[in-house]
Amino acid sequence: MLQREYTIVDETGIHARPATLLVQAASKFESNIELEYKGRKVNLKSIMGVMSLGVGKDAEVVIYTDGSDEEDAINAIEETMKKEGLI
């Protein structure tokens, strides 16, 4: 299992568009991928789960990946977050 911590810098946090892109990126991998915020973990492959967290600006989040392609998965999620200006 891998985990990385991030601080969200986007003014609107993880809103609909970046959430959709994160879910799409996560869905390409076999590994279990979770997003944790304020002690709650959701499946990063679930748009409803991600949106239910209400992650805003300056939020501290943790991404967890666990599985055969966990390293590729966490790198792809990080790349997507950078590209979208979330981190």
PDB file with one MODEL, atoms N, CA, C and O in Angstrom:
MODEL        1
ATOM      1  N   MET A   1       0.841  -1.190   0.000  1.00  0.00           N
ATOM      2  CA  MET A   1       0.000   0.000   0.000  1.00  0.00           C
ATOM      3  C   MET A   1       0.881   1.248   0.000  1.00  0.00           C
ATOM      4  O   MET A   1       1.876   1.328   0.722  1.00  0.00           O
ATOM      5  N   LEU A   2       0.497   2.204  -0.816  1.00  0.00           N
ATOM      6  CA  LEU A   2       1.197   3.485  -0.875  1.00  0.00           C
ATOM      7  C   LEU A   2       0.243   4.578  -0.412  1.00  0.00           C
ATOM      8  O   LEU A   2      -0.975   4.456  -0.536  1.00  0.00           O
ATOM      9  N   GLN A   3       0.824   5.651   0.126  1.00  0.00           N
ATOM     10  CA  GLN A   3      -0.003   6.807   0.463  1.00  0.00           C
ATOM     11  C   GLN A   3       0.809   8.079   0.290  1.00  0.00           C
ATOM     12  O   GLN A   3       2.016   8.105   0.527  1.00  0.00           O
ATOM     13  N   ARG A   4       0.127   9.122  -0.124  1.00  0.00           N
ATOM     14  CA  ARG A   4       0.751  10.436  -0.267  1.00  0.00           C
ATOM     15  C   ARG A   4      -0.221  11.490   0.226  1.00  0.00           C
ATOM     16  O   ARG A   4      -1.431  11.391   0.020  1.00  0.00           O
ATOM     17  N   GLU A   5       0.334  12.507   0.886  1.00  0.00           N
ATOM     18  CA  GLU A   5      -0.486  13.600   1.411  1.00  0.00           C
ATOM     19  C   GLU A   5      -0.347  14.827   0.513  1.00  0.00           C
ATOM     20  O   GLU A   5       0.723  15.104  -0.029  1.00  0.00           O
ATOM     21  N   TYR A   6      -1.445  15.546   0.373  1.00  0.00           N
ATOM     22  CA  TYR A   6      -1.469  16.742  -0.471  1.00  0.00           C
ATOM     23  C   TYR A   6      -2.280  17.837   0.210  1.00  0.00           C
ATOM     24  O   TYR A   6      -3.168  17.568   1.018  1.00  0.00           O
ATOM     25  N   THR A   7      -1.950  19.086  -0.139  1.00  0.00           N
ATOM     26  CA  THR A   7      -2.765  20.229   0.256  1.00  0.00           C
ATOM     27  C   THR A   7      -3.408  20.780  -1.004  1.00  0.00           C
ATOM     28  O   THR A   7      -2.717  21.083  -1.977  1.00  0.00           O
ATOM     29  N   ILE A   8      -4.723  20.911  -0.989  1.00  0.00           N
ATOM     30  CA  ILE A   8      -5.462  21.404  -2.151  1.00  0.00           C
ATOM     31  C   ILE A   8      -5.329  22.927  -2.213  1.00  0.00           C
ATOM     32  O   ILE A   8      -5.657  23.620  -1.250  1.00  0.00           O
ATOM     33  N   VAL A   9      -4.851  23.442  -3.339  1.00  0.00           N
ATOM     34  CA  VAL A   9      -4.635  24.888  -3.469  1.00  0.00           C
ATOM     35  C   VAL A   9      -5.671  25.570  -4.373  1.00  0.00           C
ATOM     36  O   VAL A   9      -5.766  26.798  -4.377  1.00  0.00           O
ATOM     37  N   ASP A  10      -6.433  24.806  -5.123  1.00  0.00           N
ATOM     38  CA  ASP A  10      -7.449  25.378  -6.017  1.00  0.00           C
ATOM     39  C   ASP A  10      -8.492  26.144  -5.198  1.00  0.00           C
ATOM     40  O   ASP A  10      -8.934  25.675  -4.149  1.00  0.00           O
ATOM     41  N   GLU A  11      -8.879  27.321  -5.687  1.00  0.00           N
ATOM     42  CA  GLU A  11      -9.843  28.184  -4.970  1.00  0.00           C
ATOM     43  C   GLU A  11     -11.156  27.477  -4.677  1.00  0.00           C
ATOM     44  O   GLU A  11     -11.776  27.716  -3.641  1.00  0.00           O
ATOM     45  N   THR A  12     -11.581  26.610  -5.584  1.00  0.00           N
ATOM     46  CA  THR A  12     -12.882  25.948  -5.427  1.00  0.00           C
ATOM     47  C   THR A  12     -12.746  24.513  -4.926  1.00  0.00           C
ATOM     48  O   THR A  12     -13.738  23.788  -4.854  1.00  0.00           O
ATOM     49  N   GLY A  13     -11.524  24.095  -4.579  1.00  0.00           N
ATOM     50  CA  GLY A  13     -11.325  22.745  -4.067  1.00  0.00           C
ATOM     51  C   GLY A  13     -11.526  21.698  -5.151  1.00  0.00           C
ATOM     52  O   GLY A  13     -11.349  21.972  -6.338  1.00  0.00           O
ATOM     53  N   ILE A  14     -11.899  20.491  -4.727  1.00  0.00           N
ATOM     54  CA  ILE A  14     -12.153  19.419  -5.700  1.00  0.00           C
ATOM     55  C   ILE A  14     -13.628  19.494  -6.073  1.00  0.00           C
ATOM     56  O   ILE A  14     -14.474  18.839  -5.465  1.00  0.00           O
ATOM     57  N   HIS A  15     -13.917  20.307  -7.088  1.00  0.00           N
ATOM     58  CA  HIS A  15     -15.301  20.472  -7.552  1.00  0.00           C
ATOM     59  C   HIS A  15     -15.563  19.487  -8.700  1.00  0.00           C
ATOM     60  O   HIS A  15     -14.732  18.624  -8.982  1.00  0.00           O
ATOM     61  N   ALA A  16     -16.696  19.619  -9.345  1.00  0.00           N
ATOM     62  CA  ALA A  16     -17.176  18.602 -10.294  1.00  0.00           C
ATOM     63  C   ALA A  16     -16.181  18.224 -11.387  1.00  0.00           C
ATOM     64  O   ALA A  16     -15.945  17.038 -11.613  1.00  0.00           O
ATOM     65  N   ARG A  17     -15.593  19.208 -12.069  1.00  0.00           N
ATOM     66  CA  ARG A  17     -14.723  18.875 -13.197  1.00  0.00           C
ATOM     67  C   ARG A  17     -13.473  18.098 -12.778  1.00  0.00           C
ATOM     68  O   ARG A  17     -13.227  17.018 -13.315  1.00  0.00           O
ATOM     69  N   PRO A  18     -12.674  18.614 -11.834  1.00  0.00           N
ATOM     70  CA  PRO A  18     -11.498  17.834 -11.438  1.00  0.00           C
ATOM     71  C   PRO A  18     -11.872  16.514 -10.760  1.00  0.00           C
ATOM     72  O   PRO A  18     -11.145  15.529 -10.888  1.00  0.00           O
ATOM     73  N   ALA A  19     -12.987  16.484 -10.047  1.00  0.00           N
ATOM     74  CA  ALA A  19     -13.423  15.230  -9.423  1.00  0.00           C
ATOM     75  C   ALA A  19     -13.685  14.179 -10.498  1.00  0.00           C
ATOM     76  O   ALA A  19     -13.294  13.021 -10.353  1.00  0.00           O
ATOM     77  N   THR A  20     -14.349  14.592 -11.578  1.00  0.00           N
ATOM     78  CA  THR A  20     -14.629  13.675 -12.688  1.00  0.00           C
ATOM     79  C   THR A  20     -13.337  13.166 -13.298  1.00  0.00           C
ATOM     80  O   THR A  20     -13.212  11.975 -13.583  1.00  0.00           O
ATOM     81  N   LEU A  21     -12.376  14.057 -13.500  1.00  0.00           N
ATOM     82  CA  LEU A  21     -11.103  13.660 -14.097  1.00  0.00           C
ATOM     83  C   LEU A  21     -10.314  12.734 -13.177  1.00  0.00           C
ATOM     84  O   LEU A  21      -9.649  11.812 -13.650  1.00  0.00           O
ATOM     85  N   LEU A  22     -10.380  12.971 -11.869  1.00  0.00           N
ATOM     86  CA  LEU A  22      -9.704  12.087 -10.913  1.00  0.00           C
ATOM     87  C   LEU A  22     -10.334  10.695 -10.925  1.00  0.00           C
ATOM     88  O   LEU A  22      -9.626   9.688 -10.897  1.00  0.00           O
ATOM     89  N   VAL A  23     -11.662  10.644 -10.967  1.00  0.00           N
ATOM     90  CA  VAL A  23     -12.368   9.356 -11.009  1.00  0.00           C
ATOM     91  C   VAL A  23     -12.007   8.605 -12.299  1.00  0.00           C
ATOM     92  O   VAL A  23     -11.773   7.396 -12.275  1.00  0.00           O
ATOM     93  N   GLN A  24     -11.965   9.335 -13.424  1.00  0.00           N
ATOM     94  CA  GLN A  24     -11.597   8.706 -14.704  1.00  0.00           C
ATOM     95  C   GLN A  24     -10.175   8.166 -14.651  1.00  0.00           C
ATOM     96  O   GLN A  24      -9.910   7.066 -15.136  1.00  0.00           O
ATOM     97  N   ALA A  25      -9.265   8.926 -14.068  1.00  0.00           N
ATOM     98  CA  ALA A  25      -7.867   8.484 -13.960  1.00  0.00           C
ATOM     99  C   ALA A  25      -7.772   7.259 -13.064  1.00  0.00           C
ATOM    100  O   ALA A  25      -7.076   6.301 -13.399  1.00  0.00           O
ATOM    101  N   ALA A  26      -8.462   7.278 -11.930  1.00  0.00           N
ATOM    102  CA  ALA A  26      -8.418   6.158 -10.978  1.00  0.00           C
ATOM    103  C   ALA A  26      -9.020   4.894 -11.581  1.00  0.00           C
ATOM    104  O   ALA A  26      -8.551   3.786 -11.317  1.00  0.00           O
ATOM    105  N   SER A  27     -10.053   5.067 -12.388  1.00  0.00           N
ATOM    106  CA  SER A  27     -10.777   3.915 -12.945  1.00  0.00           C
ATOM    107  C   SER A  27      -9.958   3.110 -13.943  1.00  0.00           C
ATOM    108  O   SER A  27     -10.339   1.995 -14.299  1.00  0.00           O
ATOM    109  N   LYS A  28      -8.844   3.658 -14.395  1.00  0.00           N
ATOM    110  CA  LYS A  28      -7.991   2.952 -15.353  1.00  0.00           C
ATOM    111  C   LYS A  28      -7.126   1.891 -14.682  1.00  0.00           C
ATOM    112  O   LYS A  28      -6.467   1.106 -15.364  1.00  0.00           O
ATOM    113  N   PHE A  29      -7.122   1.863 -13.352  1.00  0.00           N
ATOM    114  CA  PHE A  29      -6.219   0.973 -12.619  1.00  0.00           C
ATOM    115  C   PHE A  29      -6.980  -0.103 -11.860  1.00  0.00           C
ATOM    116  O   PHE A  29      -8.122   0.094 -11.445  1.00  0.00           O
ATOM    117  N   GLU A  30      -6.324  -1.247 -11.687  1.00  0.00           N
ATOM    118  CA  GLU A  30      -6.912  -2.354 -10.941  1.00  0.00           C
ATOM    119  C   GLU A  30      -6.863  -2.113  -9.434  1.00  0.00           C
ATOM    120  O   GLU A  30      -7.737  -2.575  -8.701  1.00  0.00           O
ATOM    121  N   SER A  31      -5.854  -1.398  -8.978  1.00  0.00           N
ATOM    122  CA  SER A  31      -5.662  -1.185  -7.538  1.00  0.00           C
ATOM    123  C   SER A  31      -6.862  -0.507  -6.895  1.00  0.00           C
ATOM    124  O   SER A  31      -7.616   0.217  -7.544  1.00  0.00           O
ATOM    125  N   ASN A  32      -7.016  -0.763  -5.605  1.00  0.00           N
ATOM    126  CA  ASN A  32      -7.974   0.001  -4.814  1.00  0.00           C
ATOM    127  C   ASN A  32      -7.358   1.372  -4.591  1.00  0.00           C
ATOM    128  O   ASN A  32      -6.194   1.476  -4.204  1.00  0.00           O
ATOM    129  N   ILE A  33      -8.131   2.426  -4.833  1.00  0.00           N
ATOM    130  CA  ILE A  33      -7.632   3.791  -4.669  1.00  0.00           C
ATOM    131  C   ILE A  33      -8.636   4.550  -3.816  1.00  0.00           C
ATOM    132  O   ILE A  33      -9.824   4.608  -4.132  1.00  0.00           O
ATOM    133  N   GLU A  34      -8.130   5.138  -2.714  1.00  0.00           N
ATOM    134  CA  GLU A  34      -9.012   5.853  -1.804  1.00  0.00           C
ATOM    135  C   GLU A  34      -8.519   7.277  -1.571  1.00  0.00           C
ATOM    136  O   GLU A  34      -7.322   7.560  -1.612  1.00  0.00           O
ATOM    137  N   LEU A  35      -9.471   8.152  -1.327  1.00  0.00           N
ATOM    138  CA  LEU A  35      -9.204   9.549  -0.987  1.00  0.00           C
ATOM    139  C   LEU A  35      -9.698   9.760   0.437  1.00  0.00           C
ATOM    140  O   LEU A  35     -10.849   9.458   0.753  1.00  0.00           O
ATOM    141  N   GLU A  36      -8.819  10.283   1.299  1.00  0.00           N
ATOM    142  CA  GLU A  36      -9.201  10.542   2.686  1.00  0.00           C
ATOM    143  C   GLU A  36      -9.182  12.035   2.957  1.00  0.00           C
ATOM    144  O   GLU A  36      -8.250  12.740   2.569  1.00  0.00           O
ATOM    145  N   TYR A  37     -10.231  12.510   3.632  1.00  0.00           N
ATOM    146  CA  TYR A  37     -10.341  13.910   4.014  1.00  0.00           C
ATOM    147  C   TYR A  37     -11.097  13.965   5.342  1.00  0.00           C
ATOM    148  O   TYR A  37     -12.192  13.416   5.459  1.00  0.00           O
ATOM    149  N   LYS A  38     -10.517  14.622   6.330  1.00  0.00           N
ATOM    150  CA  LYS A  38     -11.125  14.761   7.664  1.00  0.00           C
ATOM    151  C   LYS A  38     -11.532  13.407   8.233  1.00  0.00           C
ATOM    152  O   LYS A  38     -12.607  13.269   8.816  1.00  0.00           O
ATOM    153  N   GLY A  39     -10.671  12.413   8.061  1.00  0.00           N
ATOM    154  CA  GLY A  39     -10.927  11.111   8.659  1.00  0.00           C
ATOM    155  C   GLY A  39     -11.896  10.218   7.896  1.00  0.00           C
ATOM    156  O   GLY A  39     -12.138   9.081   8.302  1.00  0.00           O
ATOM    157  N   ARG A  40     -12.452  10.716   6.797  1.00  0.00           N
ATOM    158  CA  ARG A  40     -13.374   9.907   5.982  1.00  0.00           C
ATOM    159  C   ARG A  40     -12.657   9.447   4.715  1.00  0.00           C
ATOM    160  O   ARG A  40     -12.006  10.240   4.035  1.00  0.00           O
ATOM    161  N   LYS A  41     -12.784   8.168   4.411  1.00  0.00           N
ATOM    162  CA  LYS A  41     -12.190   7.617   3.199  1.00  0.00           C
ATOM    163  C   LYS A  41     -13.284   7.228   2.222  1.00  0.00           C
ATOM    164  O   LYS A  41     -14.296   6.637   2.599  1.00  0.00           O
ATOM    165  N   VAL A  42     -13.062   7.573   0.946  1.00  0.00           N
ATOM    166  CA  VAL A  42     -13.997   7.154  -0.108  1.00  0.00           C
ATOM    167  C   VAL A  42     -13.206   6.527  -1.243  1.00  0.00           C
ATOM    168  O   VAL A  42     -12.011   6.773  -1.404  1.00  0.00           O
ATOM    169  N   ASN A  43     -13.892   5.719  -2.017  1.00  0.00           N
ATOM    170  CA  ASN A  43     -13.321   5.111  -3.206  1.00  0.00           C
ATOM    171  C   ASN A  43     -13.132   6.208  -4.257  1.00  0.00           C
ATOM    172  O   ASN A  43     -14.092   6.885  -4.628  1.00  0.00           O
ATOM    173  N   LEU A  44     -11.919   6.382  -4.729  1.00  0.00           N
ATOM    174  CA  LEU A  44     -11.648   7.446  -5.707  1.00  0.00           C
ATOM    175  C   LEU A  44     -12.231   7.108  -7.084  1.00  0.00           C
ATOM    176  O   LEU A  44     -12.186   7.937  -7.993  1.00  0.00           O
ATOM    177  N   LYS A  45     -12.767   5.918  -7.242  1.00  0.00           N
ATOM    178  CA  LYS A  45     -13.424   5.542  -8.495  1.00  0.00           C
ATOM    179  C   LYS A  45     -14.915   5.883  -8.464  1.00  0.00           C
ATOM    180  O   LYS A  45     -15.637   5.606  -9.422  1.00  0.00           O
ATOM    181  N   SER A  46     -15.371   6.481  -7.367  1.00  0.00           N
ATOM    182  CA  SER A  46     -16.787   6.823  -7.193  1.00  0.00           C
ATOM    183  C   SER A  46     -16.965   8.341  -7.179  1.00  0.00           C
ATOM    184  O   SER A  46     -16.528   9.010  -6.243  1.00  0.00           O
ATOM    185  N   ILE A  47     -17.610   8.885  -8.220  1.00  0.00           N
ATOM    186  CA  ILE A  47     -17.814  10.339  -8.291  1.00  0.00           C
ATOM    187  C   ILE A  47     -18.671  10.814  -7.112  1.00  0.00           C
ATOM    188  O   ILE A  47     -18.417  11.882  -6.554  1.00  0.00           O
ATOM    189  N   MET A  48     -19.670  10.038  -6.737  1.00  0.00           N
ATOM    190  CA  MET A  48     -20.527  10.448  -5.616  1.00  0.00           C
ATOM    191  C   MET A  48     -19.726  10.464  -4.315  1.00  0.00           C
ATOM    192  O   MET A  48     -19.902  11.351  -3.481  1.00  0.00           O
ATOM    193  N   GLY A  49     -18.854   9.484  -4.151  1.00  0.00           N
ATOM    194  CA  GLY A  49     -18.015   9.440  -2.959  1.00  0.00           C
ATOM    195  C   GLY A  49     -17.109  10.653  -2.865  1.00  0.00           C
ATOM    196  O   GLY A  49     -17.013  11.296  -1.820  1.00  0.00           O
ATOM    197  N   VAL A  50     -16.444  10.957  -3.976  1.00  0.00           N
ATOM    198  CA  VAL A  50     -15.508  12.090  -3.998  1.00  0.00           C
ATOM    199  C   VAL A  50     -16.250  13.401  -3.730  1.00  0.00           C
ATOM    200  O   VAL A  50     -15.795  14.219  -2.931  1.00  0.00           O
ATOM    201  N   MET A  51     -17.381  13.600  -4.389  1.00  0.00           N
ATOM    202  CA  MET A  51     -18.134  14.841  -4.212  1.00  0.00           C
ATOM    203  C   MET A  51     -18.700  14.950  -2.790  1.00  0.00           C
ATOM    204  O   MET A  51     -18.845  16.055  -2.266  1.00  0.00           O
ATOM    205  N   SER A  52     -19.016  13.817  -2.167  1.00  0.00           N
ATOM    206  CA  SER A  52     -19.617  13.835  -0.831  1.00  0.00           C
ATOM    207  C   SER A  52     -18.654  14.353   0.233  1.00  0.00           C
ATOM    208  O   SER A  52     -19.086  14.775   1.305  1.00  0.00           O
ATOM    209  N   LEU A  53     -17.357  14.326  -0.054  1.00  0.00           N
ATOM    210  CA  LEU A  53     -16.377  14.800   0.923  1.00  0.00           C
ATOM    211  C   LEU A  53     -16.355  16.322   1.032  1.00  0.00           C
ATOM    212  O   LEU A  53     -15.999  16.863   2.079  1.00  0.00           O
ATOM    213  N   GLY A  54     -16.731  17.009  -0.033  1.00  0.00           N
ATOM    214  CA  GLY A  54     -16.733  18.470   0.003  1.00  0.00           C
ATOM    215  C   GLY A  54     -15.359  19.061   0.256  1.00  0.00           C
ATOM    216  O   GLY A  54     -15.204  19.943   1.100  1.00  0.00           O
ATOM    217  N   VAL A  55     -14.363  18.580  -0.471  1.00  0.00           N
ATOM    218  CA  VAL A  55     -12.980  19.026  -0.261  1.00  0.00           C
ATOM    219  C   VAL A  55     -12.805  20.446  -0.792  1.00  0.00           C
ATOM    220  O   VAL A  55     -13.020  20.705  -1.976  1.00  0.00           O
ATOM    221  N   GLY A  56     -12.416  21.362   0.089  1.00  0.00           N
ATOM    222  CA  GLY A  56     -12.249  22.762  -0.282  1.00  0.00           C
ATOM    223  C   GLY A  56     -10.795  23.192  -0.346  1.00  0.00           C
ATOM    224  O   GLY A  56      -9.882  22.381  -0.193  1.00  0.00           O
ATOM    225  N   LYS A  57     -10.597  24.489  -0.575  1.00  0.00           N
ATOM    226  CA  LYS A  57      -9.253  25.065  -0.627  1.00  0.00           C
ATOM    227  C   LYS A  57      -8.548  24.870   0.713  1.00  0.00           C
ATOM    228  O   LYS A  57      -9.176  24.932   1.770  1.00  0.00           O
ATOM    229  N   ASP A  58      -7.237  24.633   0.658  1.00  0.00           N
ATOM    230  CA  ASP A  58      -6.378  24.420   1.823  1.00  0.00           C
ATOM    231  C   ASP A  58      -6.662  23.111   2.572  1.00  0.00           C
ATOM    232  O   ASP A  58      -6.164  22.906   3.679  1.00  0.00           O
ATOM    233  N   ALA A  59      -7.457  22.235   1.971  1.00  0.00           N
ATOM    234  CA  ALA A  59      -7.755  20.944   2.593  1.00  0.00           C
ATOM    235  C   ALA A  59      -6.527  20.037   2.535  1.00  0.00           C
ATOM    236  O   ALA A  59      -5.777  20.039   1.559  1.00  0.00           O
ATOM    237  N   GLU A  60      -6.344  19.272   3.592  1.00  0.00           N
ATOM    238  CA  GLU A  60      -5.289  18.256   3.636  1.00  0.00           C
ATOM    239  C   GLU A  60      -5.941  16.929   3.265  1.00  0.00           C
ATOM    240  O   GLU A  60      -6.852  16.473   3.955  1.00  0.00           O
ATOM    241  N   VAL A  61      -5.482  16.310   2.184  1.00  0.00           N
ATOM    242  CA  VAL A  61      -6.045  15.029   1.758  1.00  0.00           C
ATOM    243  C   VAL A  61      -4.935  13.993   1.643  1.00  0.00           C
ATOM    244  O   VAL A  61      -3.761  14.331   1.489  1.00  0.00           O
ATOM    245  N   VAL A  62      -5.326  12.730   1.721  1.00  0.00           N
ATOM    246  CA  VAL A  62      -4.390  11.626   1.555  1.00  0.00           C
ATOM    247  C   VAL A  62      -4.953  10.696   0.486  1.00  0.00           C
ATOM    248  O   VAL A  62      -6.134  10.348   0.507  1.00  0.00           O
ATOM    249  N   ILE A  63      -4.089  10.299  -0.450  1.00  0.00           N
ATOM    250  CA  ILE A  63      -4.456   9.309  -1.463  1.00  0.00           C
ATOM    251  C   ILE A  63      -3.796   7.994  -1.065  1.00  0.00           C
ATOM    252  O   ILE A  63      -2.604   7.951  -0.762  1.00  0.00           O
ATOM    253  N   TYR A  64      -4.582   6.929  -1.071  1.00  0.00           N
ATOM    254  CA  TYR A  64      -4.077   5.581  -0.787  1.00  0.00           C
ATOM    255  C   TYR A  64      -4.267   4.720  -2.027  1.00  0.00           C
ATOM    256  O   TYR A  64      -5.326   4.752  -2.653  1.00  0.00           O
ATOM    257  N   THR A  65      -3.246   3.954  -2.381  1.00  0.00           N
ATOM    258  CA  THR A  65      -3.389   2.971  -3.449  1.00  0.00           C
ATOM    259  C   THR A  65      -2.891   1.632  -2.927  1.00  0.00           C
ATOM    260  O   THR A  65      -1.911   1.562  -2.185  1.00  0.00           O
ATOM    261  N   ASP A  66      -3.582   0.576  -3.325  1.00  0.00           N
ATOM    262  CA  ASP A  66      -3.213  -0.757  -2.875  1.00  0.00           C
ATOM    263  C   ASP A  66      -3.556  -1.763  -3.968  1.00  0.00           C
ATOM    264  O   ASP A  66      -4.725  -1.962  -4.297  1.00  0.00           O
ATOM    265  N   GLY A  67      -2.529  -2.393  -4.525  1.00  0.00           N
ATOM    266  CA  GLY A  67      -2.772  -3.399  -5.561  1.00  0.00           C
ATOM    267  C   GLY A  67      -1.581  -3.550  -6.479  1.00  0.00           C
ATOM    268  O   GLY A  67      -0.509  -2.994  -6.241  1.00  0.00           O
ATOM    269  N   SER A  68      -1.793  -4.315  -7.533  1.00  0.00           N
ATOM    270  CA  SER A  68      -0.698  -4.686  -8.434  1.00  0.00           C
ATOM    271  C   SER A  68      -0.107  -3.491  -9.178  1.00  0.00           C
ATOM    272  O   SER A  68       1.073  -3.508  -9.527  1.00  0.00           O
ATOM    273  N   ASP A  69      -0.907  -2.456  -9.427  1.00  0.00           N
ATOM    274  CA  ASP A  69      -0.424  -1.289 -10.179  1.00  0.00           C
ATOM    275  C   ASP A  69      -0.486  -0.019  -9.318  1.00  0.00           C
ATOM    276  O   ASP A  69      -0.710   1.079  -9.826  1.00  0.00           O
ATOM    277  N   GLU A  70      -0.283  -0.193  -7.999  1.00  0.00           N
ATOM    278  CA  GLU A  70      -0.455   0.922  -7.066  1.00  0.00           C
ATOM    279  C   GLU A  70       0.481   2.100  -7.330  1.00  0.00           C
ATOM    280  O   GLU A  70       0.086   3.254  -7.165  1.00  0.00           O
ATOM    281  N   GLU A  71       1.720   1.815  -7.741  1.00  0.00           N
ATOM    282  CA  GLU A  71       2.661   2.911  -7.978  1.00  0.00           C
ATOM    283  C   GLU A  71       2.274   3.723  -9.214  1.00  0.00           C
ATOM    284  O   GLU A  71       2.299   4.953  -9.186  1.00  0.00           O
ATOM    285  N   ASP A  72       1.922   3.038 -10.288  1.00  0.00           N
ATOM    286  CA  ASP A  72       1.446   3.738 -11.487  1.00  0.00           C
ATOM    287  C   ASP A  72       0.185   4.531 -11.177  1.00  0.00           C
ATOM    288  O   ASP A  72       0.011   5.655 -11.648  1.00  0.00           O
ATOM    289  N   ALA A  73      -0.685   3.936 -10.386  1.00  0.00           N
ATOM    290  CA  ALA A  73      -1.951   4.589 -10.047  1.00  0.00           C
ATOM    291  C   ALA A  73      -1.725   5.879  -9.268  1.00  0.00           C
ATOM    292  O   ALA A  73      -2.295   6.915  -9.608  1.00  0.00           O
ATOM    293  N   ILE A  74      -0.904   5.824  -8.233  1.00  0.00           N
ATOM    294  CA  ILE A  74      -0.706   7.022  -7.407  1.00  0.00           C
ATOM    295  C   ILE A  74       0.008   8.116  -8.201  1.00  0.00           C
ATOM    296  O   ILE A  74      -0.264   9.301  -8.008  1.00  0.00           O
ATOM    297  N   ASN A  75       0.920   7.722  -9.092  1.00  0.00           N
ATOM    298  CA  ASN A  75       1.599   8.710  -9.938  1.00  0.00           C
ATOM    299  C   ASN A  75       0.621   9.362 -10.922  1.00  0.00           C
ATOM    300  O   ASN A  75       0.700  10.565 -11.170  1.00  0.00           O
ATOM    301  N   ALA A  76      -0.292   8.574 -11.478  1.00  0.00           N
ATOM    302  CA  ALA A  76      -1.284   9.112 -12.421  1.00  0.00           C
ATOM    303  C   ALA A  76      -2.244  10.065 -11.716  1.00  0.00           C
ATOM    304  O   ALA A  76      -2.613  11.100 -12.271  1.00  0.00           O
ATOM    305  N   ILE A  77      -2.649   9.718 -10.494  1.00  0.00           N
ATOM    306  CA  ILE A  77      -3.549  10.588  -9.729  1.00  0.00           C
ATOM    307  C   ILE A  77      -2.842  11.905  -9.407  1.00  0.00           C
ATOM    308  O   ILE A  77      -3.429  12.979  -9.538  1.00  0.00           O
ATOM    309  N   GLU A  78      -1.583  11.816  -8.987  1.00  0.00           N
ATOM    310  CA  GLU A  78      -0.814  13.027  -8.671  1.00  0.00           C
ATOM    311  C   GLU A  78      -0.668  13.907  -9.915  1.00  0.00           C
ATOM    312  O   GLU A  78      -0.817  15.126  -9.838  1.00  0.00           O
ATOM    313  N   GLU A  79      -0.380  13.293 -11.043  1.00  0.00           N
ATOM    314  CA  GLU A  79      -0.227  14.038 -12.300  1.00  0.00           C
ATOM    315  C   GLU A  79      -1.534  14.751 -12.667  1.00  0.00           C
ATOM    316  O   GLU A  79      -1.522  15.908 -13.089  1.00  0.00           O
ATOM    317  N   THR A  80      -2.640  14.059 -12.504  1.00  0.00           N
ATOM    318  CA  THR A  80      -3.956  14.663 -12.789  1.00  0.00           C
ATOM    319  C   THR A  80      -4.231  15.836 -11.858  1.00  0.00           C
ATOM    320  O   THR A  80      -4.749  16.865 -12.290  1.00  0.00           O
ATOM    321  N   MET A  81      -3.886  15.684 -10.583  1.00  0.00           N
ATOM    322  CA  MET A  81      -4.096  16.756  -9.617  1.00  0.00           C
ATOM    323  C   MET A  81      -3.241  17.976  -9.953  1.00  0.00           C
ATOM    324  O   MET A  81      -3.694  19.113  -9.821  1.00  0.00           O
ATOM    325  N   LYS A  82      -2.014  17.736 -10.387  1.00  0.00           N
ATOM    326  CA  LYS A  82      -1.119  18.847 -10.790  1.00  0.00           C
ATOM    327  C   LYS A  82      -1.663  19.551 -12.023  1.00  0.00           C
ATOM    328  O   LYS A  82      -1.718  20.780 -12.077  1.00  0.00           O
ATOM    329  N   LYS A  83      -2.064  18.759 -13.014  1.00  0.00           N
ATOM    330  CA  LYS A  83      -2.561  19.310 -14.274  1.00  0.00           C
ATOM    331  C   LYS A  83      -3.808  20.166 -14.062  1.00  0.00           C
ATOM    332  O   LYS A  83      -4.013  21.166 -14.750  1.00  0.00           O
ATOM    333  N   GLU A  84      -4.633  19.760 -13.105  1.00  0.00           N
ATOM    334  CA  GLU A  84      -5.873  20.487 -12.826  1.00  0.00           C
ATOM    335  C   GLU A  84      -5.672  21.639 -11.837  1.00  0.00           C
ATOM    336  O   GLU A  84      -6.624  22.345 -11.503  1.00  0.00           O
ATOM    337  N   GLY A  85      -4.434  21.829 -11.371  1.00  0.00           N
ATOM    338  CA  GLY A  85      -4.156  22.940 -10.458  1.00  0.00           C
ATOM    339  C   GLY A  85      -4.687  22.716  -9.051  1.00  0.00           C
ATOM    340  O   GLY A  85      -4.869  23.668  -8.291  1.00  0.00           O
ATOM    341  N   LEU A  86      -4.937  21.445  -8.701  1.00  0.00           N
ATOM    342  CA  LEU A  86      -5.436  21.160  -7.359  1.00  0.00           C
ATOM    343  C   LEU A  86      -4.331  21.218  -6.324  1.00  0.00           C
ATOM    344  O   LEU A  86      -4.563  21.611  -5.181  1.00  0.00           O
ATOM    345  N   ILE A  87      -3.101  20.817  -6.730  1.00  0.00           N
ATOM    346  CA  ILE A  87      -1.975  20.786  -5.786  1.00  0.00           C
ATOM    347  C   ILE A  87      -0.825  21.614  -6.328  1.00  0.00           C
ATOM    348  O   ILE A  87       0.219  21.716  -5.684  1.00  0.00           O
TER     349      ILE A  87
ENDMDL
END
